[in-house]
């Protein structure tokens, strides 16, 4: 079992919908990253958080350290949001980054 | 200016060859990484350097040897390439070992 699990693995939404992607982890962490990988392959860091909530434009990331769970929300989704979203945790003891398997999001016009 | 640049973008080579992938960052970051993304798109860390010193060395074959001549560069040399080495390799950097990551655009390696 992967130490970082994401759900769903695949998600199709209509433009304008509110989207939630979940990430659960089983190890102690010092931080959690949300990354976006576009169809062209480039990877962009969206958020890094260790507690609470962060917002950037239409994107919101939350983390609950006690429950070992994080969510990425996209409000008013748009076709350009179509990408793979990857959760990655920084393992507390080693500072090693452990990746989830990603969520493939397709937003249809 | 590109923050993290890696070259080449594509690398096609024969089994048994030796090849290098170069990475440079102009962000003044202390930490640099190499990640491998397999055919199932799963990312896995290979190496991490902080101030030119190796801090993470995952279980990768010793045919893979990272070299950090200075803080701004982390190159990956691969000896005796095998078919299973075919993947996309990403370089990344961060200010600290747990800081926000900045990725290069990836190098798609195909071993024939």
Contacts between the chains, C-beta under 8 A, distances in Angstrom:
chain1	res1	chain2	res2	distance
A	30	B	98	5.2
A	31	B	98	4.9
A	33	B	100	7.7
A	33	B	101	6.4
A	35	B	101	7.4
A	35	B	103	8.0
A	37	B	41	7.8
A	41	B	88	6.6
A	41	B	105	7.1
A	41	B	106	5.2
A	41	B	108	7.8
A	42	B	103	7.0
A	42	B	105	5.3
A	42	B	106	7.0
A	43	B	90	6.4
A	43	B	92	7.8
A	43	B	103	4.1
A	43	B	106	7.6
A	44	B	103	7.2
A	45	B	100	5.2
A	45	B	101	4.9
A	45	B	102	6.8
A	45	B	103	7.4
A	48	B	99	7.1
A	48	B	100	4.7
A	48	B	101	7.7
A	84	B	41	6.6
A	86	B	43	6.7
A	88	B	43	7.5
A	90	B	97	7.9
A	90	B	98	4.6
A	94	B	56	7.0
A	95	B	48	7.7
A	95	B	55	7.4
A	95	B	56	7.3
A	95	B	97	4.3
A	95	B	98	5.7
A	96	B	45	6.1
A	96	B	48	7.7
A	96	B	56	5.6
A	96	B	58	7.8
A	97	B	33	7.6
A	97	B	45	5.4
A	97	B	101	7.8
A	98	B	45	8.0
A	99	B	42	6.8
A	99	B	43	4.3
A	99	B	44	6.8
A	101	B	40	7.8
A	101	B	41	7.9
A	101	B	42	5.8
A	102	B	41	6.0
A	102	B	42	7.6
